Amino acid sequence: MGLGPGESVKPSWNPLKCRGTGLPVNLTILVKSLAVVVLLTNHVKILPDPWLPFIPAIGLIPPVLFQRTLQTVFVLSALAIIFNRRIRLASLVIGSTMLISVVSSKAYYGNNKTFCGLMFFLAGLYQPGGPNFIRWQLAVTYFGAGLNKLLDVDWQSGIFFENWAVHRLRQPWYIALDSRLPALFLARFFCWTTIATELGIVPCLFVPRLYYWAALCNVVFQASLLLFTGTTFTLFFYSMSAASLAVINWPALPLTVLYDPVRGFGNRARKVFEFWDLDASFRWIPYLSDEDAKSDLPRVASRSGVYLLAGERVYSGFRALRMMVLLSPITYFAIAVSIAIAGDLSDWAMLYRRVIVAAYLALLLPPLAWFADLLSHDVKLQIANIGTNAADCRRLS
């Protein structure tokens, strides 16, 4: 998770840029997305004054002074993150502010706020080559949650989920399906699926070859909770999903993209991506197919208009476009903003969140790009004449 080329440049005031901040691009996206969310959801409004604090000495501080100081520091730190000003320090400060708020008020306390505060704080602790604290925290969270459910009789029997879905959420499709199945069958299925998922993610977080699956399962699991409930559990959905960015190994930037300058697909893709690639994350290089005239340009025997070279892998066609979308910071800012603006818990807001999250899953998960490539009859062959990058181009994905 090291810094790629170009990370020594001065950070930009442009909130859509993520390089040169002192943090790797993926951690920069993480903290900036969360900073946008806490501002859009007006989380600063519920930062507390001391009330039944976990640390009694906090109760001696004048309540109004305590609360206003927390709120001021919180907003300034969030804005500093968004505009790339001392982003590591700002992450430590805003994370500390949230954690202090947690211990200062039992009314404010919540796992979602604690975890979000830890995401900020642990990101601020980043050191090149140092331990990945966020991945460890995610593992601890899932292990604790899974073990707690595993030892809970109500979760083992399905009673908890039945009461939650039927009496608390009044989930219509669940009630309709449950009425046609044996008693507690559906509830036990969801309970044990949840337990298996939470505990199953933990070992994947410690095996490098399984990082991708850990991140994917985490995102799908959190999205499933939102689709089922229509809520984000305050900050829990955002912070748990964003933690996936710290799990994966973000490639060093810029990445090479080979495109066909003759056929329209490659040229159109280049124009679209160059428009929003504010960090210059992709270096576009034209190539010629084998049947074209001889040239020093890279030659590719394929019908695909675009190839993305990412480390030891090469993505072609629609899969290349999907990966470029996933490696673009603007994608995550757009996702965070579009979900956070729903705000309230009205039926329309919950429906909106469900629709938009389902759309993101459909567009960004692998099956759609794979299917599109099958329809386009994409042929993946070895790329030649890449020079120093040749070793990276032999393994096509």
HELIX and SHEET records of a PDB file:
HELIX    1   1 VAL A   25  LEU A   40  1                                  16    
HELIX    2   2 HIS A   43  ILE A   46  5                                   4    
HELIX    3   3 PRO A   56  LEU A   60  5                                   5    
HELIX    4   4 PRO A   63  ILE A   82  1                                  20    
HELIX    5   5 ILE A   87  SER A  104  1                                  18    
HELIX    6   6 ASN A  111  GLY A  124  1                                  14    
HELIX    7   7 PHE A  133  LEU A  150  1                                  18    
HELIX    8   8 VAL A  153  SER A  157  1                                   5    
HELIX    9   9 ILE A  159  ASN A  163  1                                   5    
HELIX   10  10 TRP A  164  ARG A  168  3                                   5    
HELIX   11  11 PRO A  172  ASP A  178  1                                   7    
HELIX   12  12 PHE A  185  CYS A  204  1                                  20    
HELIX   13  13 PRO A  208  LEU A  210  5                                   3    
HELIX   14  14 TYR A  211  THR A  229  1                                  19    
HELIX   15  15 PHE A  236  VAL A  247  1                                  12    
HELIX   16  16 GLY A  264  TRP A  276  1                                  13    
HELIX   17  17 GLY A  317  LEU A  326  1                                  10    
HELIX   18  18 PRO A  329  ALA A  340  1                                  12    
HELIX   19  19 ASP A  347  LEU A  364  1                                  18    
HELIX   20  20 PRO A  366  LEU A  375  1                                  10    
HELIX   21  21 GLY A  387  CYS A  393  5                                   7    
SHEET    1   A 4 PHE A 282  PRO A 286  0                                        
SHEET    2   A 4 LEU A 255  TYR A 259  1                                        
SHEET    3   A 4 VAL A 306  ALA A 310 -1                                        
SHEET    4   A 4 ARG A 313  SER A 316 -1                                        
SHEET    1   B 3 LEU A 288  SER A 289  0                                        
SHEET    2   B 3 ARG A 299  VAL A 300  1                                        
SHEET    3   B 3 ILE A 383  ALA A 384 -1                                        
END                                                                             
